[in-house]
Amino acid sequence: MTLGNAELYRLKSDARRGLLENDLILQRFFERYSAQLSLEDGKVLSLLLALDDNDLMDLLIGRKDFVASLEKEMQTVSFKTVLQKLRAK
């Protein structure tokens, strides 16, 4: 099941960040994948968007592969898949 318009709008609103680099990566992600995001993808994105800007940036550019606050969630296939899509150039 894909995300509805309301959920997608909320995620896009939450994706407006303080760091321009995060904004650009997230904007590219939504342009590519918004039509096919599942409810599980939305949950993963919500977790990622709850991170502070620097932790999020480190994950998005691959400087870090781990954030302690998301240790359990980062082991799931859905989390790894979304992160891989976010990192795609």
RODO-2510 file (C-alpha; in nm, 4 decimals, decimal comma):
residues 89
     n   res          X          Y          Z
     1     m     0,0000     0,0000     0,0000
     2     t     0,1422     0,3376    -0,0991
     3     l     0,1405     0,6549     0,1056
     4     g    -0,1595     0,8804     0,0729
     5     n    -0,1380     1,2463    -0,0206
     6     a    -0,1710     1,3635     0,3413
     7     e     0,1119     1,1404     0,4660
     8     l     0,3321     1,2361     0,1734
     9     y     0,2653     1,6066     0,2315
    10     r     0,3568     1,5689     0,6005
    11     l     0,6824     1,3923     0,5150
    12     k     0,7742     1,6544     0,2574
    13     s     0,7027     1,9281     0,5116
    14     d     0,9171     1,7523     0,7719
    15     a     1,1926     1,7170     0,5120
    16     r     1,2548     2,0923     0,5011
    17     r     1,5765     2,1078     0,6966
    18     g     1,8262     2,3605     0,8263
    19     l     2,1053     2,2288     0,6044
    20     l     2,0730     2,2963     0,2337
    21     e     2,2536     1,9715     0,1531
    22     n     1,9869     1,7696     0,3370
    23     d     1,7140     1,9617     0,1557
    24     l     1,8657     1,8847    -0,1824
    25     i     1,9089     1,5132    -0,1122
    26     l     1,5570     1,4792     0,0278
    27     q     1,4040     1,6789    -0,2576
    28     r     1,5757     1,4536    -0,5140
    29     f     1,4524     1,1472    -0,3239
    30     f     1,0903     1,2666    -0,3270
    31     e     1,1088     1,3576    -0,6959
    32     r     1,2233     1,0061    -0,7785
    33     y     1,0268     0,7904    -0,5364
    34     s     0,7242     0,9723    -0,3905
    35     a     0,4743     0,7916    -0,6145
    36     q     0,5938     0,4499    -0,4994
    37     l     0,6594     0,4994    -0,1260
    38     s     0,4949     0,2419     0,0980
    39     l     0,3603     0,2922     0,4484
    40     e     0,6731     0,1177     0,5805
    41     d     0,8913     0,3583     0,3812
    42     g     0,6987     0,6435     0,5407
    43     k     0,7741     0,5088     0,8879
    44     v     1,1439     0,4851     0,8058
    45     l     1,1466     0,8385     0,6664
    46     s     0,9741     0,9676     0,9796
    47     l     1,2473     0,8110     1,1928
    48     l     1,5182     0,9616     0,9767
    49     l     1,3574     1,3044     0,9714
    50     a     1,3411     1,3022     1,3513
    51     l     1,7230     1,3016     1,3632
    52     d     1,9115     1,6259     1,4045
    53     d     2,0466     1,7761     1,0834
    54     n     2,4076     1,6690     1,1316
    55     d     2,3242     1,3052     1,2110
    56     l     2,0891     1,2939     0,9138
    57     m     2,3528     1,4437     0,6853
    58     d     2,6143     1,1949     0,8034
    59     l     2,3796     0,9064     0,7172
    60     l     2,2727     1,0510     0,3837
    61     i     2,6248     1,1051     0,2539
    62     g     2,7563     0,7816     0,4020
    63     r     2,9912     0,9422     0,6514
    64     k     2,8204     0,7235     0,9119
    65     d     2,6421     0,3930     0,8740
    66     f     2,5094     0,3880     1,2276
    67     v     2,3157     0,6116     1,4668
    68     a     2,2793     0,4786     1,8193
    69     s     1,9225     0,6051     1,8634
    70     l     1,8104     0,3957     1,5630
    71     e     2,0229     0,0882     1,6267
    72     k     1,7353    -0,1623     1,6143
    73     e     1,5505     0,0018     1,3237
    74     m     1,8639     0,0245     1,1099
    75     q     1,8822    -0,3548     1,0929
    76     t     1,5544    -0,3866     0,9001
    77     v     1,5404    -0,4402     0,5259
    78     s     1,3017    -0,1474     0,4806
    79     f     1,5385     0,0921     0,6576
    80     k     1,8354    -0,0243     0,4515
    81     t     1,6344     0,0067     0,1304
    82     v     1,5186     0,3627     0,2014
    83     l     1,8687     0,4692     0,3045
    84     q     2,0103     0,3178    -0,0137
    85     k     1,7589     0,5142    -0,2227
    86     l     1,8423     0,8327    -0,0348
    87     r     2,2115     0,7806    -0,1050
    88     a     2,1607     0,7115    -0,4783
    89     k     2,3227     0,9756    -0,6954
***
